[in-house]
Amino acid sequence: MNNLAGKAAEDYICLYNPIMENVTLNANIPITLTVIGSGDAFGSGGRLTTCFHVKTDSHQFLIDCGVTSLTGLKQNGIKQEDIDTILITHFHGDHYGGLPFFLLEAAVYSRTKPITIISPPGARKRIEDLLELLYPSTKVLERLIVDFKEYKPYESVHTDILTVQAFPVIHTPAALPHGLRITVGNKIISYSGDTEWTPNLIQLSHDADLFICECNFYKLKIKGHLDYETLKQNLSSLSFKKILLTHLDTEVLNNISDVDLDCAADGMVVDL
């Protein structure tokens, strides 16, 4: 278990960052979220792996980039060259395994637009290693302008339009799992990442305009993942304006008619 995930977020102080002065937090920015992939690592129900596309009038970003993400973006008419930022919750293939393909296409088509990747520590090395395994001797990162930003537990990372606060969650520790609380204008999108129940979900979801929550199973109890039964038992402790369940396994899909919370589906569009 990640011990930080069991501690209250109030025990930590989010460090002030002067870049925040350049972020328009109160702007009423129209935001559209498209579900690119809502499935688990095994493509249960024929769903693609985890990826959410968020678009404002001036910025586009991805929340996770699972191995099928580039295909999913193309299916939804979204171009990789239009993506400004990619957020990664943890280092499992169904959440960041699409980055080598995304970046390879960007390099092959001579992308000149910078891209920012916000993740737990170590993304650059992991991506370099993946690219070398998948496409030996293909120089990719050297041909792109990539700004790697790393977050730490309970602290925030800022760009000119996003504020991203990371909360440790309970999943495979070596994958450095986190949930993310993303502020865009005056809207908050929170995402649990992969996790079993942890009190950090309470702070993560607090007053979120959209809380995307993993619900891998219906009743089955598997370490590192949430099930619908457990989520329902703890639902009263969460505060959000809208919830969307994702990372759906065969068991929960087979019981989808008994799930009374909104479930993500590939291609679904949510306006905030």
C-alpha positions, 0 to 999 in steps of 0.5 A, a space after each residue: 500500500 502507498 502509505 501517503 494514500 492513507 493520510 489526509 490531504 489536509 496534513 500537507 500544504 500545497 506550495 505556492 507557485 508564482 506562476 499561478 498569477 498568470 493562470 486565469 482561474 475564474 474564467 468561465 471557459 467552455 470545456 468539452 470532454 470526450 471519452 477516448 477510452 473507458 476500458 480496462 487493460 484487457 479491452 473488456 467489452 471491446 473498449 479502448 484503454 484509458 484516455 480522456 480528451 479535454 478541449 477549451 477554446 485555446 487548449 487541448 489536453 489528454 488525461 492518460 494516454 493508454 496504448 490504444 489512445 492514438 487510434 481512439 483520437 483518430 476515431 473521434 477526429 482529433 489530431 495529435 498535433 492539436 494536443 498541447 498537454 498530456 497528463 499521466 496518472 501512473 506508469 501502467 501500459 493502459 494509462 501511458 503506453 500510448 505515448 510512444 506511438 503518439 510521439 512517434 507520429 509527431 516526430 515522423 510528421 515533423 511536429 514543431 509545436 511544443 508539448 507538455 507531459 505532466 506525470 509522476 517522476 521518471 516519465 522521460 526515462 521510461 518513454 525513452 526506454 519504451 521507444 528504444 524497445 519498440 522502435 530501436 535506433 529511432 530518434 523521437 524525443 530528439 526531434 520534438 520539443 517536449 517539456 516534462 513536468 513532474 508532480 509530487 504528492 499533494 503539490 500542484 503543477 501549473 501551466 498557463 491554463 492548467 493547475 494539476 494537483 496530485 493525490 497518492 492512491 492505492 494501486 501498484 506502488 512501482 507504477 507511482 499511482 496518483 489521482 489528479 485534480 485538474 483546474 481549468 478556468 473555473 472548472 474542476 475535473 478530478 480523476 481517481 486514476 487506478 485505485 482501491 478505496 482510499 480517503 484521498 478520494 474524498 479530497 480529490 472529488 471535493 466540489 469537482 464539476 466532474 469526478 471520473 472514478 475507476 470502477 473496475 468491478 461490480 462486487 469482486 474485491 481485487 487489490 488496487 481497484 474499486 468495485 461498485 459495491 464499495 464505491 456505493 458504500 462510500 458515496 455519501 463521503 464524496 462531494 461532486 457535481 457529476 460522476 462518471 465511472 470508468 475502467 470497466 471490467 467484464 463483471 461490471 459491464 455484465 451488471 451495467 443495468 444495476 449500476 445507477 451512476 453514469 458510466 463512461 463509454 468510448 466516444 461519449 461527450 460531456 460539456 462542462 
